[in-house]
Amino acid sequence: MLRPWLFVGFSGHRKLDDPALIARAVREALQKLAGRTQAPLAAVSSCAAGADTIFAEAVAEADLPWTLLLPFPIEVFQKDFDDDPAAWERVEALRPRAVRTVVEPPTQERSDAYLECGVRTVDECDVLLTVWNGEAAAGRGGTGDVVAYARTQGKTVWWIHSETGALVEERSENIPEPVSPPKQGISAALAAVTPARLAGTPAPSAPAQQPRPETDGYALLEASYRRHNDAAKALRPRAMNLNLSLVYLHQISAAITLTTLTWYDQAWLQGPSGWVKLGLLFLAFVLPWFFVRAHTEWIHHRLRAELCRSALTIWRLPNPDEILPALRQPVEERAQRSVLLLRMLTRVTPLTIDEARTHFTAERIDRQLAYFEKQAATARTQRRWLILVGQLCTAGALLIGFAPMFGVLTEAMGTYRPWMNVGRVLPLVTTALLATVAARDLTRRAARYGELAAFLQRARIQLAIARTWPRLTRVVIDVERTLLLEIWEWYSLARFAPGR
């Protein structure tokens, strides 16, 4: 199964008094970080002269996958090395190792470009490692600015003092997948940082930066999808029925109280009916403690399964570094970055444009279209019948309420108490039915799924006439973004459960 990488970003000073000291400190920091997490490490940085180059060389030595961020196109970036050709030779030796290279959009001010590159580094990482003197940036876009931004984002920051080499840790408690108990020494930690940890397999004999075979990356992602999808299906019944169970338990306990007071008297509530009522209320009290974990795991597995399914659909399209970042959602960002990295590490034979059109139409649009049309029809039917029965219950309660007022039902009749009890209980039934409509989100689903089906119908037509890659890519991004936004909206609504 896919295990998300822990992304380590980097920023550092260009001018260093003791480069050898900093090189040792950077290697030790990476080793220490590897010993703090069970996740495999991946690197994100630029490759300016000085500390950036030292970090990139340490990453190469540890055989980590590396995303290279550039503030300018390479021909412009190279001008920063005009006074130091030897430093540029080191950068040129490192560049081919980058799994992915991202160039910032052009700006008028060079300092703005460096700032944007530093901000992107923070956005793309889980832990920021820096070589810093602890002071404010000398110019816009310096390491001080990058550290300040990382702090505002709540990121884990490890900074190596640029003069002493001492390591200072900030927010280390936020490191994902912490190791407990600690690993057995630095040598084991360094061995653990190779990308082979991703799949839980022994390290391959080929260099880690070599592309994976197509079947390996796809199979790994497909296994992740199946695991999350199966887990979500298994957890769904318990998680989905939690809110309804609480409503029904409270309504039944209220019905018992009303029935007892109608047929008997207060003393009966101290007997069997009272114990049954208390038992139902106690069950309603403790139920969230048992099912809230299932609810949480269900929504996370469902979300991860949909992210994997989306990536599988576009796996063989030729421009994943354009499509996948455009689909980034504000949840599970680490997993989404990891999917992109896995795709960039995988050797893939791209589809032709005709194959891509046919594949995406059949595997994504047609399947989702059938799903949303069916779900919209089901939601409309369920909502209609539940509301109809609820209205009938309300009408029945009204008729029973009017009956004594017009002499149709009197206390002298033997059926008086049963009918009055029914009249008191019917509003509880109506409340339960309306709660079912709300808990199952039937109103929104009926409308929203109908809108999504109409959107997919239009997208199908747009895809059919796409004859260029830019056009096809735009349609794919629109479809995937809309489907993932629906998942994000569902996640936002579903993640809150009673007892949380």
C-alpha positions in Angstrom: 0.0 0.0 0.0 1.1 3.6 -0.7 2.7 5.1 2.4 2.9 8.9 2.0 6.3 10.4 2.0 7.4 12.9 4.7 8.4 16.0 2.6 11.4 17.9 3.8 11.8 21.4 2.5 15.0 23.4 2.7 16.2 27.0 2.7 19.6 28.3 3.6 22.2 31.0 3.3 24.5 31.2 0.3 27.6 32.4 2.1 28.9 30.0 4.8 31.9 30.4 7.0 32.4 26.6 7.3 30.7 24.6 4.5 32.1 21.3 5.8 30.5 21.9 9.2 27.2 22.7 7.6 27.4 19.6 5.3 27.9 17.4 8.4 25.0 19.1 10.2 22.6 18.7 7.3 23.4 15.0 6.9 23.0 14.5 10.7 19.7 16.4 10.7 18.3 14.2 7.9 19.4 11.1 9.7 17.8 12.3 12.9 14.6 13.2 11.2 14.5 9.7 9.6 14.8 8.3 13.1 11.8 10.3 14.3 9.3 9.0 11.7 8.1 5.8 10.1 7.4 7.6 6.9 9.9 7.6 4.0 11.6 11.0 3.3 11.4 13.1 0.2 13.1 16.4 -0.4 11.9 19.7 -1.8 14.3 22.6 -2.4 16.0 24.9 -4.8 19.7 24.5 -5.7 21.2 27.9 -5.2 24.9 28.2 -4.3 25.8 27.5 -0.7 23.5 25.7 1.7 21.0 24.7 -1.0 23.6 22.8 -2.9 24.9 21.2 0.3 21.4 20.0 1.0 20.8 18.7 -2.5 24.1 16.7 -2.3 23.0 15.2 1.1 19.7 14.2 -0.5 21.6 12.5 -3.3 23.8 10.8 -0.9 20.8 9.5 1.1 19.1 8.5 -2.2 15.9 10.5 -1.6 13.5 11.5 -4.3 14.0 15.3 -4.8 11.7 17.9 -6.2 13.7 20.9 -7.6 12.1 24.4 -7.3 13.6 27.1 -9.5 12.9 30.9 -9.1 13.7 31.4 -12.8 14.1 29.4 -16.0 17.4 27.5 -15.9 19.2 29.9 -18.4 18.3 32.9 -16.1 19.1 31.0 -12.9 22.5 30.1 -14.2 23.5 33.8 -14.3 23.7 33.7 -10.4 26.8 31.4 -10.9 28.7 33.6 -13.3 31.3 34.4 -10.7 31.6 30.8 -9.5 31.7 28.2 -12.4 32.7 25.4 -10.0 29.5 25.9 -8.0 27.5 25.7 -11.2 29.2 22.4 -12.1 27.9 21.0 -8.8 24.4 22.1 -9.6 24.6 20.7 -13.1 25.6 17.3 -11.6 22.6 17.4 -9.3 19.9 18.6 -11.7 19.3 15.2 -13.5 18.5 13.6 -10.2 15.4 15.7 -9.7 12.2 13.7 -10.0 10.3 16.9 -10.9 11.4 20.5 -11.7 9.1 23.4 -11.0 9.9 26.9 -12.4 8.1 29.9 -10.8 6.2 32.1 -13.1 8.2 35.2 -14.3 8.2 38.3 -12.1 9.8 41.7 -12.6 11.8 41.6 -9.3 14.3 38.9 -8.7 13.7 39.1 -4.9 10.0 38.4 -5.5 10.9 35.3 -7.5 13.1 34.0 -4.6 10.4 34.8 -2.1 7.8 32.9 -4.2 10.2 30.0 -4.5 10.7 29.9 -0.7 7.0 30.1 0.0 6.3 27.2 -2.4 9.0 25.2 -0.6 7.1 25.7 2.7 3.7 24.9 1.0 5.1 21.7 -0.4 6.8 20.4 2.7 5.8 18.9 6.1 9.1 19.8 7.8 11.3 22.8 6.9 15.0 22.3 7.4 17.1 25.5 7.2 20.6 26.8 7.6 20.0 30.1 9.3 21.7 32.6 11.5 18.5 33.3 13.5 18.2 36.9 12.2 15.8 38.6 9.9 16.3 38.3 6.2 18.9 40.7 4.7 16.7 41.1 1.6 13.2 40.0 0.5 13.0 36.3 -0.1 15.9 35.4 2.3 15.9 32.5 4.7 14.5 34.6 7.5 11.4 35.4 5.5 11.0 31.7 4.6 11.2 30.7 8.3 8.8 33.4 9.3 6.3 32.1 6.8 6.7 28.5 7.9 6.0 29.5 11.5 2.8 31.2 10.5 1.7 28.0 8.7 2.4 25.9 11.8 5.0 23.8 10.1 7.7 21.9 11.9 10.9 23.9 11.6 14.4 22.5 12.2 17.1 25.1 11.8 20.8 24.7 11.8 22.8 27.7 13.1 24.9 28.8 10.1 27.9 29.6 12.3 27.9 26.9 15.0 26.1 24.0 13.3 23.8 23.6 16.3 20.3 22.2 15.6 17.2 23.9 17.0 13.9 22.0 16.7 10.5 23.8 16.6 7.1 21.9 16.7 8.7 18.5 16.3 5.6 17.0 18.0 3.8 17.6 14.7 6.0 15.3 12.7 3.7 12.7 11.0 4.0 9.0 11.8 6.3 9.4 14.9 8.4 6.4 15.9 7.9 4.9 19.3 10.2 3.5 20.6 13.1 5.2 18.9 14.9 3.4 16.1 18.2 1.7 16.7 20.8 4.2 15.8 21.9 6.5 13.0 22.9 3.8 10.6 19.4 2.2 10.7 17.8 5.7 10.3 19.9 6.5 7.2 19.0 3.1 5.7 15.3 3.8 6.4 15.1 7.0 4.3 15.3 5.3 1.0 12.2 5.3 -1.2 12.0 1.5 -0.9 10.3 2.1 2.4 7.3 3.4 0.5 6.2 -0.1 -0.5 7.6 -1.9 2.5 10.0 -3.9 0.2 13.8 -4.4 0.3 15.8 -1.7 -1.4 16.2 -2.3 -5.1 19.6 -2.9 -6.6 19.0 0.0 -9.1 19.3 3.6 -7.9 16.2 4.9 -6.2 16.0 7.8 -8.6 15.6 5.5 -11.6 12.0 5.3 -12.8 9.9 2.5 -11.4 8.3 0.1 -13.9 4.8 1.1 -14.8 3.2 -1.9 -13.2 4.9 -1.2 -9.8 3.7 2.3 -9.3 0.2 1.6 -10.7 -0.2 -1.6 -8.7 0.9 0.2 -5.5 -1.7 2.9 -6.0 -4.3 0.4 -7.0 -3.6 -1.6 -3.8 -4.0 1.5 -1.8 -7.3 2.3 -3.4 -8.7 -1.2 -2.8 -7.6 -1.2 0.9 -9.2 2.2 1.6 -12.3 1.4 -0.4 -12.8 -1.9 1.3 -12.3 -0.4 4.7 -14.7 2.4 3.9 -17.4 -0.1 2.8 -16.9 -2.1 6.0 -17.2 0.9 8.3 -20.0 2.7 6.5 -23.0 1.0 8.0 -21.9 1.7 11.6 -20.8 5.3 10.8 -23.8 6.2 8.7 -26.4 5.0 11.3 -24.8 6.7 14.3 -26.9 9.9 14.1 -30.1 8.1 13.3 -29.6 5.6 16.1 -29.3 8.5 18.6 -32.5 10.1 17.3 -34.4 6.9 17.3 -33.3 5.9 20.8 -34.4 9.3 22.2 -37.7 9.2 20.4 -38.5 5.7 21.6 -37.7 6.6 25.2 -40.0 9.6 24.9 -42.7 7.4 23.4 -42.4 5.0 26.4 -42.8 7.9 28.8 -45.9 9.2 27.0 -47.5 5.8 26.7 -46.9 5.0 30.4 -48.4 8.3 31.5 -51.4 7.8 29.2 -52.3 4.3 30.1 -51.1 4.1 33.7 -49.5 6.7 36.0 -46.3 8.1 37.3 -45.6 5.0 39.5 -45.2 2.8 36.4 -42.1 4.8 35.4 -40.4 3.4 38.4 -41.1 -0.2 37.2 -40.2 -2.1 34.0 -41.1 0.7 31.6 -38.9 3.1 33.5 -35.9 0.7 33.3 -36.4 0.2 29.6 -36.5 4.0 29.1 -33.3 4.4 31.2 -31.6 1.6 29.3 -32.4 3.3 26.0 -31.1 6.7 27.2 -27.9 5.0 28.6 -27.3 3.4 25.2 -27.7 6.7 23.5 -25.2 8.2 26.0 -22.5 5.6 25.4 -23.1 4.8 21.7 -21.0 7.7 20.4 -18.0 6.6 22.4 -18.0 3.2 20.6 -18.8 4.4 17.1 -17.1 7.8 16.8 -13.8 6.1 15.9 -15.6 4.1 13.2 -17.1 7.3 11.9 -13.7 9.1 11.7 -12.0 6.2 10.1 -14.8 5.8 7.6 -14.6 9.3 6.2 -10.8 9.3 6.0 -10.8 5.9 4.2 -13.5 7.1 1.8 -11.5 10.3 1.1 -8.3 8.5 0.5 -10.0 6.0 -1.7 -11.4 8.7 -3.9 -8.0 10.5 -4.2 -6.5 7.2 -5.3 -9.2 6.5 -7.8 -8.9 9.9 -9.3 -5.1 9.4 -9.7 -5.6 6.0 -11.2 -7.9 7.4 -13.8 -5.4 9.9 -15.1 -2.3 7.7 -14.4 -1.3 7.3 -18.1 -2.0 10.8 -19.3 1.2 12.5 -20.5 1.3 15.6 -18.2 0.7 14.5 -14.6 2.8 17.4 -13.2 0.3 19.8 -14.7 -2.9 17.8 -13.9 -2.3 16.5 -10.3 -1.2 19.8 -8.7 -4.3 21.5 -10.2 -6.5 19.0 -8.3 -4.9 19.7 -4.9 -7.6 19.8 -2.2 -7.1 21.2 1.3 -7.2 17.8 3.0 -4.7 14.9 2.8 -2.2 17.2 1.1 0.7 15.0 2.1 -1.0 12.0 0.4 -1.7 14.1 -2.7 1.9 15.2 -3.0 3.0 11.6 -2.5 0.7 10.4 -5.4 2.3 12.9 -7.7 5.8 11.9 -6.6 5.0 8.2 -7.1 3.7 9.0 -10.6 6.9 11.0 -11.4 9.0 8.1 -10.2 7.1 5.7 -12.4 8.1 4.9 -16.0 4.8 5.2 -17.9 3.9 4.7 -21.5 1.5 7.6 -22.2 -1.8 7.1 -24.0 -2.4 8.6 -27.4 -5.0 11.4 -27.4 -7.6 9.0 -28.9 -6.9 6.4 -26.3 -6.9 9.0 -23.5 -10.3 10.3 -24.6 -11.8 6.9 -24.8 -10.3 5.8 -21.5 -11.3 8.8 -19.5 -14.9 8.8 -20.9 -15.4 5.1 -20.1 -13.6 4.8 -16.8 -14.4 8.2 -15.2 -17.2 10.1 -16.9 -19.6 7.2 -17.7 -19.1 5.5 -14.4 -19.6 8.6 -12.3 -22.5 9.6 -14.5 -24.3 6.3 -13.9 -23.5 6.6 -10.2 -24.9 10.1 -9.7 -28.0 9.5 -11.8 -28.8 6.4 -9.7 -28.0 8.2 -6.4 -30.1 11.2 -7.3 -33.1 9.1 -8.2 -32.8 7.0 -5.0 -32.5 10.2 -2.9 -35.5 11.8 -4.5 -37.6 8.6 -4.0 -36.5 8.1 -0.4 -37.1 11.8 0.5 -40.5 11.8 -1.2 -41.8 8.8 0.7 -40.3 9.8 4.1 -41.8 13.3 3.9 -45.2 11.9 2.7 -45.3 9.4 5.6 -44.3 12.2 8.0 -47.1 14.5 6.7 -49.6 11.6 7.1 -48.4 11.2 10.8 -48.8 14.9 11.4 -52.3 14.9 9.8 -53.2 11.9 12.0 -52.1 13.7 15.1 -54.2 16.7 14.1 -57.3 14.6 13.6 -56.9 12.9 16.9 -56.3 16.2 18.6 -59.5 17.7 17.1 -61.6 14.6 17.9 -62.2 15.3 21.7 -63.0 19.0 20.8 -65.9 18.0 18.6 -67.2 15.1 20.7 -66.0 12.4 18.3 -63.8 10.9 21.1 -64.7 11.1 24.8 -63.2 9.8 28.0 -66.2 7.5 28.4 -65.2 5.5 25.3 -62.9 2.5 25.8 -60.8 3.6 22.9 -60.1 7.0 24.3 -56.7 6.3 25.9 -55.3 4.3 23.0 -56.2 7.0 20.5 -54.9 9.8 22.7 -51.6 7.8 23.1 -51.3 7.4 19.3 -51.9 11.2 18.9 -49.1 11.9 21.3 -46.6 9.5 19.7 -47.3 10.4 16.0 -45.4 13.7 16.2 -42.4 11.7 17.5 -42.6 9.5 14.4 -42.7 12.6 12.2 -39.6 14.0 13.9 -37.8 10.7 13.4 -38.7 10.6 9.7 -37.6 14.2 9.1 -34.4 13.4 11.0 -33.8 10.5 8.7 -34.1 12.9 5.7 -31.6 15.3 7.3 -29.1 12.6 8.5 -29.0 10.9 5.1 -28.6 14.3 3.5 -31.4 13.4 1.0 -32.4 16.9 0.0 -28.9 18.0 -0.9 -28.0 14.7 -2.5 -31.1 14.8 -4.7 -30.3 18.3 -6.0 -26.5 18.1 -6.0 -26.2 14.7 -7.7 -28.7 15.8 -10.4 -26.4 18.8 -11.0 -23.3 16.6 -11.2 -25.0 14.3 -13.6 -25.8 17.2 -15.9 -22.3 18.5 -15.6 -20.8 15.1 -16.6 -23.2 15.0 -19.6 -21.7 18.3 -20.8 -18.2 17.2 -20.1 -18.7 14.0 -22.1 -19.6 16.2 -25.1 -16.7 18.5 -24.5 -14.3 15.5 -24.3 -15.7 14.0 -27.5 -14.7 17.1 -29.5 -11.3 17.5 -27.9 -8.6 17.1 -30.5 -5.6 18.7 -28.8 -3.8 17.8 -25.5 -4.4 21.3 -24.0 -8.1 21.0 -24.6 -8.3 17.5 -23.3 -6.3 18.4 -20.3 -8.6 21.3 -19.4 -11.7 19.0 -19.6 -9.9 16.3 -17.4 -9.0 18.9 -14.8 -12.5 20.4 -14.8 -14.0 17.0 -14.3 -11.6 15.8 -11.7 -11.7 19.0 -9.7 -15.5 19.0 -9.6 -15.6 15.4 -8.5 -13.0 16.0 -5.8 -14.7 19.2 -4.6 -17.8 17.1 -4.1 -15.8 14.7 -2.0 -14.3 17.7 0.0 -17.8 19.1 0.5 -19.0 15.7 1.7 -16.0 15.4 4.0 -16.6 18.8 5.5 -20.2 17.8 6.4 -19.6 14.2 7.4 -16.5 14.6 9.7 -18.5 15.9 12.6 -20.2 13.2 14.6 -21.9 13.2 18.0 -19.4 12.8 20.8 -16.5 14.4 18.9 
